[in-house]
Amino acid sequence: MVSKELVINNQVGLHARPATFFIQKANEFKSSIWVEKDERRVNAKSLLGVLSLGIVKGTTINIIADGPDQDEAIDTLSALIDSDFSE
């Protein structure tokens, strides 16, 4: 199991379109992936779960991955967040 703390810096946070990009990327991996904000943890592959966290610009989140491709999953999702979701 690996985890990484990140700060969301894009304008709208992790809502609507950015959340969809994030979930699509998360679903490319076999590992179980979660997003943690404060004391809440949700499945990173669930749009409703991610949106329910209410992640806005400046929010610190923790991404946790556990499985055969956990390192690649963390690296890819971190890069997506660091790029402010620019495709």
N, C-alpha and C positions, 0 to 999 in steps of 0.2 A: 504494500500500500504506500502510495506517495501522495503528497499534498503540496500545494503552493498557494501563498497568499498574494492576491492581486488587487489593484485599485482600478475601478471602472472610470475611465476618463472621457468616454465619448459623450456627446451632448445629451442624448436621451436616456442614457443608462442602458440597462439590459431589458428593454421593452420592445414589443412588436418586431420590427425587422431585425435588429441586432440579436434579439433572443432567438429568432428563427435560424439565423446563420449559426449561432452558437450550438443550438440543439442539433442541427443537421451535421455539424462537425462532430459533436459528441457521439452521434449515432453511427459514425464511421468506425468506431472502435468496439472491440469485444469486451473490454474492461467495463466494470461497473463504475460509473462516474457520478459524483454528487457535487452540488454547490451548497456552500454553507455561508449563511449571513447571521451574525449574532449567534443565537442558540438554535437556529432552525437549519435543518439539512433537507434538501430535496434532490430528487433524481434529475441529473443534468440532461437527461434525454426526454424529459417531460416539459412541454411548453407551459402547461398550466402550473406545474410545480415551480419552474423558474420565474414565471410572471408573478406568482403569489408572493415571492420574496420582496417585491417592490424595490428593485435595485436601481438607484438613481446615480447620476454623475457624482463621483467622489466617494462612493461606497466601497468599502474594503470587503472582499469576499475570499473564501477559501475554496479551491477546487481540489477534490480528493478523487483519486482513481485507484482501482484495485483490480488487477487481472493481467493477462499475458502481454498486453500492449500499453500498460499503465504509464510508462515513461514517455512514450510517443504521444499518448493522449494529452498528458499534462503540457508537454512542449507545444503541441499544435494549438490547444485551446488558449494557452498563455500568449502565443504569438498572435492569435486572432484578437484577443483583448488588447494587447499592446499596440496593435495596428489601428485601434479604435474602430474595428470592424470594417476597414476599407478592403474591398475585394479587388 
